[in-house]
Amino acid sequence: MKAMILAAGLGKRMRPLTDHCPKPLLPVAGKPLIAHHLERLAQAGIEEVVINVSYRAEQIVETLGDGSAYGLHLHYSVETTPLETGGGIQKALPLLGEQPFLLINGDVWCDYLPTPATLQGQDLAHLVLVDNPAHHPAGDFALLGSRVAAQGEPRLTFAGVSIIHPALLAGHPPGAFALAPLLKQAMASDRVSGEHFTGPWVDVGTPERLKALEAQLKARGRTVSV
């Protein structure tokens, strides 16, 4: 199974840290945030990773190169302007192929990856959900057994980690568009599964949360020298 990391955002909420550095390259525990994802993917046996890039794309490509330093083969999907989540995935599909792939938001830190076997039957997506953080108390979706629904209880927050079948985006016009509406359509047809992850997870969306993650990883002895 291949993986894709979403890394094309402007990082507006991270300013001024992202004025001259793309968010995926912000240092956390002695290495770029995106490096944590790459190391975890390699440990999970993933060999090929697609990264969509736009804002300061050249910095990301220059820093990560071909991925050999991480034991990976990296491919880049370059967006002249950010295409949002759905549009970015759609543009990268030629690099991802026709099989389900692992999708990771570049601005989260998570200690878990689902396995390919979690996407079964006619399902179009499998979402990892977490307890609602203080900054997002209403959550995103409901987890009803192993099925994900747009409405209902208990409500949980999408972790930014999922397995996506390319058919989820089939037929959508190219351009910038969000992924959430397509997920909700698939939920309405009972074609989205999910699981509740209760381990370490952080939405690294602001400088304050980046600082908190740094402190958390230091406490766990995860800091490395550079």
Secondary structure by P-SEA (a helix, b strand, c coil): cbbbbbccccccccccccccccccccccccccaaaaaaaaaaaacccbbbbbbccaaaaaaaaacccccccbbbbbbcccccccaaaaaaaacccccccbbbbbccccccccccccccccccccbbbbbcccccccccccccccccccccccccbbbcccbbbbbcccccccccccccaaaaaaaaaaaccbbbbbbcccccccccaaaaaaaaaaaaaacccccc
